[in-house]
Amino acid sequence: MKRKKHTSVDDEAQIDMTPMLDIVFIMLIFFIVTTSFVKEKGLDVNRPENNSQSDKPSKSLSIRIDASGTIMMNGREVDIRRVVANTQTFLAENNTDSAGIQADKNTEHGVVVEVMNQVKIAGIDKVSVLVKS
């Protein structure tokens, strides 16, 4: 019996890559399927836009109401019926979108609410109320 010698290049032992590629693809599919794509729960925050424009409000309207119901707008005494006109004059001279009402703790609520309504009628939507003790 004669033995054949393996002398040709084609007959040499080679590594079969197919099973290894099958395992890699199976692992890839496993990791894709087991990965959880969960949206995190939380609050959506509306961040203000960072615009450095010159049309920013320069100052806010200051209104003080003392215990007797006297209304002072920017250092001047004003009748409650003239709050709208004085606010519109202030808006014409100043670029603002807010007003602050500082009321004494003994001031009647009706006066404060009426001043707030007058300021909103004049065109200022952002009104804050401060209580002076």
C-alpha positions as YAML, in Angstrom:
chain: A
units: angstrom
residues:
- id: 1
  name: MET
  ca: [0.00, 0.00, 0.00]
- id: 2
  name: LYS
  ca: [1.37, 3.25, -1.06]
- id: 3
  name: ARG
  ca: [0.84, 6.40, 0.80]
- id: 4
  name: LYS
  ca: [0.11, 9.56, -0.96]
- id: 5
  name: LYS
  ca: [2.11, 12.57, -0.06]
- id: 6
  name: HIS
  ca: [0.27, 15.80, 0.35]
- id: 7
  name: THR
  ca: [2.46, 18.00, -1.66]
- id: 8
  name: SER
  ca: [-0.01, 20.27, -3.35]
- id: 9
  name: VAL
  ca: [-0.97, 23.64, -1.86]
- id: 10
  name: ASP
  ca: [-4.69, 23.03, -2.25]
- id: 11
  name: ASP
  ca: [-4.63, 20.03, 0.03]
- id: 12
  name: GLU
  ca: [-3.20, 21.87, 3.05]
- id: 13
  name: ALA
  ca: [-5.43, 22.32, 6.10]
- id: 14
  name: GLN
  ca: [-7.40, 25.59, 6.23]
- id: 15
  name: ILE
  ca: [-9.47, 27.23, 8.95]
- id: 16
  name: ASP
  ca: [-13.16, 27.43, 8.16]
- id: 17
  name: MET
  ca: [-14.43, 30.95, 9.12]
- id: 18
  name: THR
  ca: [-18.15, 30.29, 8.59]
- id: 19
  name: PRO
  ca: [-18.97, 29.00, 12.11]
- id: 20
  name: MET
  ca: [-17.12, 31.92, 13.70]
- id: 21
  name: LEU
  ca: [-19.02, 34.45, 11.57]
- id: 22
  name: ASP
  ca: [-22.30, 32.74, 12.46]
- id: 23
  name: ILE
  ca: [-21.51, 33.07, 16.16]
- id: 24
  name: VAL
  ca: [-20.56, 36.75, 15.81]
- id: 25
  name: PHE
  ca: [-23.82, 37.54, 13.99]
- id: 26
  name: ILE
  ca: [-25.87, 35.61, 16.57]
- id: 27
  name: MET
  ca: [-24.18, 37.58, 19.37]
- id: 28
  name: LEU
  ca: [-24.86, 40.84, 17.53]
- id: 29
  name: ILE
  ca: [-28.54, 39.96, 17.18]
- id: 30
  name: PHE
  ca: [-28.67, 38.97, 20.86]
- id: 31
  name: PHE
  ca: [-27.24, 42.30, 22.01]
- id: 32
  name: ILE
  ca: [-29.54, 44.31, 19.74]
- id: 33
  name: VAL
  ca: [-32.62, 42.47, 21.00]
- id: 34
  name: THR
  ca: [-31.70, 42.66, 24.69]
- id: 35
  name: THR
  ca: [-30.78, 46.34, 24.62]
- id: 36
  name: SER
  ca: [-33.60, 48.41, 26.08]
- id: 37
  name: PHE
  ca: [-34.47, 51.65, 24.36]
- id: 38
  name: VAL
  ca: [-36.42, 53.34, 27.15]
- id: 39
  name: LYS
  ca: [-37.12, 57.03, 27.08]
- id: 40
  name: GLU
  ca: [-36.12, 58.56, 30.37]
- id: 41
  name: LYS
  ca: [-38.98, 60.00, 32.35]
- id: 42
  name: GLY
  ca: [-38.73, 63.51, 33.67]
- id: 43
  name: LEU
  ca: [-39.76, 67.07, 33.15]
- id: 44
  name: ASP
  ca: [-39.43, 68.79, 29.83]
- id: 45
  name: VAL
  ca: [-37.69, 72.08, 30.46]
- id: 46
  name: ASN
  ca: [-38.34, 75.05, 28.23]
- id: 47
  name: ARG
  ca: [-35.10, 76.93, 28.30]
- id: 48
  name: PRO
  ca: [-35.09, 80.57, 27.30]
- id: 49
  name: GLU
  ca: [-33.34, 81.42, 24.09]
- id: 50
  name: ASN
  ca: [-30.06, 83.20, 24.54]
- id: 51
  name: ASN
  ca: [-30.58, 86.25, 22.36]
- id: 52
  name: SER
  ca: [-28.38, 89.21, 23.12]
- id: 53
  name: GLN
  ca: [-30.49, 91.81, 21.41]
- id: 54
  name: SER
  ca: [-30.87, 95.45, 22.28]
- id: 55
  name: ASP
  ca: [-34.67, 95.21, 22.58]
- id: 56
  name: LYS
  ca: [-34.50, 93.77, 26.09]
- id: 57
  name: PRO
  ca: [-36.57, 95.59, 28.70]
- id: 58
  name: SER
  ca: [-34.60, 98.34, 30.36]
- id: 59
  name: LYS
  ca: [-36.55, 98.72, 33.60]
- id: 60
  name: SER
  ca: [-39.90, 97.78, 35.04]
- id: 61
  name: LEU
  ca: [-42.76, 99.99, 36.16]
- id: 62
  name: SER
  ca: [-42.78, 100.53, 39.93]
- id: 63
  name: ILE
  ca: [-46.11, 101.06, 41.70]
- id: 64
  name: ARG
  ca: [-46.49, 101.47, 45.47]
- id: 65
  name: ILE
  ca: [-49.75, 101.37, 47.37]
- id: 66
  name: ASP
  ca: [-49.75, 102.45, 51.03]
- id: 67
  name: ALA
  ca: [-52.16, 101.38, 53.78]
- id: 68
  name: SER
  ca: [-54.61, 104.20, 53.03]
- id: 69
  name: GLY
  ca: [-54.84, 103.23, 49.32]
- id: 70
  name: THR
  ca: [-52.68, 106.04, 47.93]
- id: 71
  name: ILE
  ca: [-51.05, 104.94, 44.66]
- id: 72
  name: MET
  ca: [-47.52, 106.10, 43.85]
- id: 73
  name: MET
  ca: [-46.15, 105.44, 40.34]
- id: 74
  name: ASN
  ca: [-42.43, 106.14, 39.93]
- id: 75
  name: GLY
  ca: [-42.46, 108.63, 42.80]
- id: 76
  name: ARG
  ca: [-45.67, 110.49, 41.82]
- id: 77
  name: GLU
  ca: [-49.07, 110.20, 43.46]
- id: 78
  name: VAL
  ca: [-51.65, 108.95, 40.96]
- id: 79
  name: ASP
  ca: [-55.43, 108.56, 41.09]
- id: 80
  name: ILE
  ca: [-56.69, 105.01, 40.42]
- id: 81
  name: ARG
  ca: [-58.54, 106.22, 37.30]
- id: 82
  name: ARG
  ca: [-55.27, 107.57, 35.81]
- id: 83
  name: VAL
  ca: [-53.22, 104.37, 36.20]
- id: 84
  name: VAL
  ca: [-53.85, 103.30, 32.58]
- id: 85
  name: ALA
  ca: [-52.80, 106.67, 31.14]
- id: 86
  name: ASN
  ca: [-49.68, 106.89, 33.31]
- id: 87
  name: THR
  ca: [-48.72, 103.32, 32.47]
- id: 88
  name: GLN
  ca: [-49.10, 103.98, 28.75]
- id: 89
  name: THR
  ca: [-46.94, 107.11, 29.12]
- id: 90
  name: PHE
  ca: [-44.30, 105.05, 30.92]
- id: 91
  name: LEU
  ca: [-44.43, 102.42, 28.16]
- id: 92
  name: ALA
  ca: [-43.97, 105.10, 25.50]
- id: 93
  name: GLU
  ca: [-40.82, 106.35, 27.22]
- id: 94
  name: ASN
  ca: [-39.36, 102.99, 28.32]
- id: 95
  name: ASN
  ca: [-39.03, 99.59, 26.70]
- id: 96
  name: THR
  ca: [-40.48, 97.29, 29.36]
- id: 97
  name: ASP
  ca: [-42.77, 94.32, 29.68]
- id: 98
  name: SER
  ca: [-43.10, 94.04, 33.46]
- id: 99
  name: ALA
  ca: [-44.46, 95.93, 36.43]
- id: 100
  name: GLY
  ca: [-44.04, 95.53, 40.16]
- id: 101
  name: ILE
  ca: [-46.78, 96.48, 42.61]
- id: 102
  name: GLN
  ca: [-45.61, 96.92, 46.19]
- id: 103
  name: ALA
  ca: [-48.57, 97.04, 48.55]
- id: 104
  name: ASP
  ca: [-48.74, 97.55, 52.28]
- id: 105
  name: LYS
  ca: [-50.10, 94.56, 54.22]
- id: 106
  name: ASN
  ca: [-53.07, 96.66, 55.41]
- id: 107
  name: THR
  ca: [-54.06, 97.76, 51.88]
- id: 108
  name: GLU
  ca: [-57.47, 96.56, 50.70]
- id: 109
  name: HIS
  ca: [-57.23, 93.74, 48.16]
- id: 110
  name: GLY
  ca: [-59.72, 95.43, 45.87]
- id: 111
  name: VAL
  ca: [-57.37, 98.38, 45.33]
- id: 112
  name: VAL
  ca: [-54.46, 96.09, 44.48]
- id: 113
  name: VAL
  ca: [-56.56, 94.02, 42.07]
- id: 114
  name: GLU
  ca: [-57.92, 97.16, 40.41]
- id: 115
  name: VAL
  ca: [-54.38, 98.50, 39.90]
- id: 116
  name: MET
  ca: [-53.32, 95.14, 38.44]
- id: 117
  name: ASN
  ca: [-56.26, 95.23, 36.02]
- id: 118
  name: GLN
  ca: [-55.46, 98.81, 34.99]
- id: 119
  name: VAL
  ca: [-51.81, 97.92, 34.31]
- id: 120
  name: LYS
  ca: [-52.84, 94.89, 32.21]
- id: 121
  name: ILE
  ca: [-55.30, 97.04, 30.23]
- id: 122
  name: ALA
  ca: [-52.45, 99.46, 29.53]
- id: 123
  name: GLY
  ca: [-50.41, 96.67, 27.91]
- id: 124
  name: ILE
  ca: [-48.15, 95.12, 30.55]
- id: 125
  name: ASP
  ca: [-48.75, 91.40, 30.99]
- id: 126
  name: LYS
  ca: [-46.08, 90.54, 33.54]
- id: 127
  name: VAL
  ca: [-47.24, 91.98, 36.85]
- id: 128
  name: SER
  ca: [-45.69, 90.96, 40.15]
- id: 129
  name: VAL
  ca: [-47.12, 91.82, 43.55]
- id: 130
  name: LEU
  ca: [-44.95, 92.45, 46.60]
- id: 131
  name: VAL
  ca: [-46.31, 92.80, 50.11]
- id: 132
  name: LYS
  ca: [-44.66, 95.37, 52.31]
- id: 133
  name: SER
  ca: [-44.87, 94.53, 56.00]
...
